[in-house]
Amino acid sequence: MSKEVKLTPEQEKELIKIAAEIEAEAIAMKVDYNENPSEESGSVVYIHQESSLLEDEDEELGNQALVSSTQLLAKELKKQKKKGDKK
């Protein structure tokens, strides 16, 4: 049921032009951010009151914190799988 849609040569040129403009804008944005970093990056880290991070300043955040919902879901699925294997 899949029907291939072919672009005309003009459409292909326009698509290439738009993709190049998007890439150029992304590069410009990255350069601008590197030169003028934002004080409000949007990243928020929550630390539980009983976290070992509060006791040890040398402990790396990445070893304790889950930095994305994807990592949180993966950890939860792994935990559930282990519980299922024990039954």
SVG drawing of the C-alpha trace seen along z (x, -y; Angstrom):
<svg xmlns="http://www.w3.org/2000/svg" viewBox="-2 -37 38 54">
<polyline fill="none" stroke="black" stroke-width="0.4" points="0.0,0.0 3.1,-2.2 3.2,-4.7 6.5,-6.3 6.3,-10.1 8.9,-11.6 10.0,-15.2 10.3,-17.3 13.8,-18.7 12.6,-22.1 11.2,-20.6 14.5,-18.8 16.5,-22.1 14.1,-23.9 14.4,-21.1 18.2,-21.2 18.1,-25.0 15.8,-24.9 18.0,-22.1 21.1,-24.2 19.4,-27.3 18.3,-25.3 21.8,-23.9 23.4,-27.4 21.0,-28.8 21.7,-25.9 25.5,-26.5 25.0,-30.2 22.9,-29.6 25.6,-27.2 28.4,-29.7 26.3,-32.5 25.6,-30.4 29.3,-29.5 30.2,-33.1 27.3,-34.3 26.2,-31.5 22.8,-31.8 22.6,-32.1 19.3,-30.2 20.0,-27.1 16.7,-25.5 18.4,-22.5 17.1,-21.7 18.6,-19.1 16.6,-17.9 18.6,-16.3 16.8,-14.3 17.4,-15.4 19.1,-12.1 21.3,-12.0 25.0,-11.2 25.7,-14.2 25.0,-16.5 27.7,-14.7 30.5,-14.3 31.4,-17.3 33.7,-15.2 31.0,-12.8 30.0,-13.3 26.4,-14.2 26.2,-11.8 26.9,-8.8 23.8,-9.6 21.3,-11.6 19.1,-10.5 19.5,-13.3 16.6,-12.4 13.2,-10.8 14.5,-8.2 17.1,-7.1 14.5,-7.1 12.2,-4.9 15.1,-2.5 16.0,-2.2 12.4,-1.5 12.0,1.1 15.2,2.9 14.0,2.9 10.6,4.4 12.3,7.0 14.5,8.1 11.4,8.5 9.7,10.6 12.8,12.9 12.8,13.6 9.2,14.8"/>
</svg>
